[in-house]
Amino acid sequence: MDSENLTIYIISVLCLGAVLIMARDRVPQQLKRGMALTAVIMILLAFVLIIYTFLA
């Protein structure tokens, strides 16, 4: 697995999570649940990929 692409993905996902946490009051109610669920799945995938990289 290319570590440069993985690093870019991890940084972008963590920034997305931070932006969603900081802007939770400005996100419309209809989008909150979907965006939060998407962000959580992406962050979990990032951590799984980090563990996979360490073990591979």
PADRENVEX-908615 format. One record per residue: residue number from 1; residue in three letters; x, y, z of N, C-alpha, C in turn. Coordinates in steps of 0.1 Angstrom, whole numbers, plus 2048, in hexadecimal, padded with zeros to 3 digits. Layout:
BEGIN
<pt seq="NUM" type="ala" n_east="X" n_north="Y" n_up="Z" ca_east="X" ca_north="Y" ca_up="Z" c_east="X" c_north="Y" c_up="Z"/>
...
This chain:
BEGIN
<pt seq="1" type="met" n_east="809" n_north="7F4" n_up="800" ca_east="800" ca_north="800" ca_up="800" c_east="809" c_north="80C" c_up="800"/>
<pt seq="2" type="asp" n_east="805" n_north="816" n_up="7F8" ca_east="80D" ca_north="822" ca_up="7F7" c_east="80B" c_north="82B" c_up="803"/>
<pt seq="3" type="ser" n_east="816" n_north="82E" n_up="80A" ca_east="815" ca_north="835" ca_up="817" c_east="812" c_north="843" c_up="815"/>
<pt seq="4" type="glu" n_east="816" n_north="849" n_up="809" ca_east="813" ca_north="857" ca_up="807" c_east="803" c_north="859" c_up="805"/>
<pt seq="5" type="asn" n_east="7FD" n_north="851" n_up="7FE" ca_east="7EE" ca_north="852" ca_up="7FC" c_east="7E7" c_north="84F" c_up="80A"/>
<pt seq="6" type="leu" n_east="7EC" n_north="846" n_up="811" ca_east="7E6" ca_north="843" ca_up="81E" c_east="7E8" c_north="84F" c_up="828"/>
<pt seq="7" type="thr" n_east="7F3" n_north="855" n_up="828" ca_east="7F5" ca_north="861" ca_up="830" c_east="7EC" c_north="86C" c_up="82C"/>
<pt seq="8" type="ile" n_east="7EA" n_north="86E" n_up="81F" ca_east="7E1" ca_north="879" ca_up="81B" c_east="7D3" c_north="876" c_up="81F"/>
<pt seq="9" type="tyr" n_east="7CF" n_north="869" n_up="81D" ca_east="7C1" ca_north="865" ca_up="821" c_east="7BF" c_north="867" c_up="830"/>
<pt seq="10" type="ile" n_east="7C8" n_north="863" n_up="838" ca_east="7C7" ca_north="864" ca_up="847" c_east="7C6" c_north="873" c_up="84B"/>
<pt seq="11" type="ile" n_east="7CE" n_north="87B" n_up="846" ca_east="7CE" ca_north="889" ca_up="849" c_east="7C1" c_north="890" c_up="845"/>
<pt seq="12" type="ser" n_east="7BC" n_north="88D" n_up="839" ca_east="7B0" ca_north="892" ca_up="834" c_east="7A4" c_north="88E" c_up="83C"/>
<pt seq="13" type="val" n_east="7A4" n_north="881" n_up="840" ca_east="798" ca_north="87C" ca_up="848" c_east="798" c_north="882" c_up="856"/>
<pt seq="14" type="leu" n_east="7A4" n_north="883" n_up="85C" ca_east="7A4" ca_north="889" ca_up="869" c_east="7A0" c_north="898" c_up="869"/>
<pt seq="15" type="cys" n_east="7A4" n_north="89F" n_up="85E" ca_east="7A0" ca_north="8AD" ca_up="85C" c_east="791" c_north="8AE" c_up="85A"/>
<pt seq="16" type="leu" n_east="78B" n_north="8A4" n_up="853" ca_east="77D" ca_north="8A4" ca_up="851" c_east="776" c_north="8A2" c_up="85E"/>
<pt seq="17" type="gly" n_east="77B" n_north="899" n_up="866" ca_east="775" ca_north="897" ca_up="873" c_east="776" c_north="8A3" c_up="87C"/>
<pt seq="18" type="ala" n_east="781" n_north="8AA" n_up="87C" ca_east="783" ca_north="8B6" ca_up="884" c_east="779" c_north="8C1" c_up="87F"/>
<pt seq="19" type="val" n_east="778" n_north="8C3" n_up="872" ca_east="76F" ca_north="8CD" ca_up="86D" c_east="761" c_north="8CA" c_up="871"/>
<pt seq="20" type="leu" n_east="75D" n_north="8BD" n_up="870" ca_east="74F" ca_north="8BA" ca_up="874" c_east="74C" c_north="8BC" c_up="882"/>
<pt seq="21" type="ile" n_east="756" n_north="8BA" n_up="88B" ca_east="755" ca_north="8BC" ca_up="899" c_east="754" c_north="8CB" c_up="89C"/>
<pt seq="22" type="met" n_east="75D" n_north="8D3" n_up="895" ca_east="75D" ca_north="8E1" ca_up="898" c_east="751" c_north="8E8" c_up="892"/>
<pt seq="23" type="ala" n_east="74B" n_north="8E3" n_up="887" ca_east="740" ca_north="8EA" ca_up="881" c_east="733" c_north="8E3" c_up="883"/>
<pt seq="24" type="arg" n_east="731" n_north="8DC" n_up="88E" ca_east="725" ca_north="8D4" ca_up="890" c_east="719" c_north="8DC" c_up="891"/>
<pt seq="25" type="asp" n_east="71A" n_north="8E9" n_up="895" ca_east="70E" ca_north="8F1" ca_up="897" c_east="70A" c_north="8F7" c_up="88A"/>
<pt seq="26" type="arg" n_east="712" n_north="8F8" n_up="880" ca_east="70F" ca_north="8FE" ca_up="873" c_east="70B" c_north="8F4" c_up="869"/>
<pt seq="27" type="val" n_east="70C" n_north="8E7" n_up="86B" ca_east="708" ca_north="8DD" ca_up="862" c_east="6F9" c_north="8DB" c_up="863"/>
<pt seq="28" type="pro" n_east="6F2" n_north="8DC" n_up="857" ca_east="6E3" ca_north="8DA" ca_up="857" c_east="6DF" c_north="8CC" c_up="85E"/>
<pt seq="29" type="gln" n_east="6D4" n_north="8CC" n_up="864" ca_east="6D0" ca_north="8C0" ca_up="86C" c_east="6CE" c_north="8B4" c_up="863"/>
<pt seq="30" type="gln" n_east="6CA" n_north="8B6" n_up="857" ca_east="6C8" ca_north="8AA" ca_up="84E" c_east="6D5" c_north="8A4" c_up="84A"/>
<pt seq="31" type="leu" n_east="6E0" n_north="8AB" n_up="84A" ca_east="6ED" ca_north="8A6" ca_up="846" c_east="6F6" c_north="8A1" c_up="852"/>
<pt seq="32" type="lys" n_east="6F2" n_north="8A4" n_up="85E" ca_east="6FB" ca_north="8A1" ca_up="869" c_east="6FD" c_north="892" c_up="86B"/>
<pt seq="33" type="arg" n_east="6F3" n_north="88A" n_up="86B" ca_east="6F4" ca_north="87C" ca_up="86D" c_east="6FC" c_north="875" c_up="862"/>
<pt seq="34" type="gly" n_east="6F9" n_north="878" n_up="856" ca_east="700" ca_north="872" ca_up="84B" c_east="70F" c_north="876" c_up="84A"/>
<pt seq="35" type="met" n_east="711" n_north="882" n_up="84C" ca_east="71F" ca_north="887" ca_up="84C" c_east="727" c_north="881" c_up="858"/>
<pt seq="36" type="ala" n_east="721" n_north="880" n_up="863" ca_east="728" ca_north="87B" ca_up="86F" c_east="72A" c_north="86C" c_up="86D"/>
<pt seq="37" type="leu" n_east="721" n_north="865" n_up="868" ca_east="723" ca_north="856" ca_up="865" c_east="72E" c_north="854" c_up="85B"/>
<pt seq="38" type="thr" n_east="72E" n_north="85C" n_up="850" ca_east="738" ca_north="85B" ca_up="846" c_east="746" c_north="85E" c_up="84C"/>
<pt seq="39" type="ala" n_east="747" n_north="868" n_up="854" ca_east="754" ca_north="86C" ca_up="85A" c_east="759" c_north="861" c_up="863"/>
<pt seq="40" type="val" n_east="750" n_north="85B" n_up="86B" ca_east="754" ca_north="851" ca_up="875" c_east="759" c_north="844" c_up="86D"/>
<pt seq="41" type="ile" n_east="752" n_north="841" n_up="863" ca_east="756" ca_north="835" ca_up="85B" c_east="764" c_north="838" c_up="854"/>
<pt seq="42" type="met" n_east="766" n_north="844" n_up="84F" ca_east="773" ca_north="847" ca_up="849" c_east="77E" c_north="847" c_up="853"/>
<pt seq="43" type="ile" n_east="77B" n_north="84D" n_up="85F" ca_east="785" ca_north="84D" ca_up="86A" c_east="789" c_north="83F" c_up="86E"/>
<pt seq="44" type="leu" n_east="77F" n_north="836" n_up="870" ca_east="781" ca_north="828" ca_up="874" c_east="78A" c_north="821" c_up="869"/>
<pt seq="45" type="leu" n_east="787" n_north="824" n_up="85C" ca_east="78E" ca_north="81E" ca_up="851" c_east="79D" c_north="823" c_up="852"/>
<pt seq="46" type="ala" n_east="79F" n_north="830" n_up="855" ca_east="7AC" ca_north="835" ca_up="856" c_east="7B4" c_north="82E" c_up="861"/>
<pt seq="47" type="phe" n_east="7AE" n_north="82C" n_up="86C" ca_east="7B5" ca_north="825" ca_up="877" c_east="7B8" c_north="816" c_up="874"/>
<pt seq="48" type="val" n_east="7AE" n_north="810" n_up="86D" ca_east="7B1" ca_north="802" ca_up="868" c_east="7BD" c_north="802" c_up="85F"/>
<pt seq="49" type="leu" n_east="7BD" n_north="80B" n_up="856" ca_east="7C8" ca_north="80C" ca_up="84C" c_east="7D6" c_north="80E" c_up="853"/>
<pt seq="50" type="ile" n_east="7D6" n_north="816" n_up="85E" ca_east="7E2" ca_north="819" ca_up="866" c_east="7E7" c_north="80C" c_up="86C"/>
<pt seq="51" type="ile" n_east="7DD" n_north="805" n_up="872" ca_east="7E1" ca_north="7F8" ca_up="879" c_east="7E6" c_north="7EE" c_up="86E"/>
<pt seq="52" type="tyr" n_east="7DF" n_north="7ED" n_up="863" ca_east="7E3" ca_north="7E4" ca_up="858" c_east="7F1" c_north="7E8" c_up="853"/>
<pt seq="53" type="thr" n_east="7F4" n_north="7F5" n_up="852" ca_east="802" ca_north="7F9" ca_up="84D" c_east="80C" c_north="7F4" c_up="857"/>
<pt seq="54" type="phe" n_east="809" n_north="7F6" n_up="864" ca_east="813" ca_north="7F2" ca_up="86E" c_east="815" c_north="7E3" c_up="86E"/>
<pt seq="55" type="leu" n_east="80B" n_north="7DB" n_up="86C" ca_east="80C" ca_north="7CC" ca_up="86C" c_east="811" c_north="7C6" c_up="85F"/>
<pt seq="56" type="ala" n_east="810" n_north="7CD" n_up="854" ca_east="814" ca_north="7C8" ca_up="847" c_east="823" c_north="7CA" c_up="845"/>
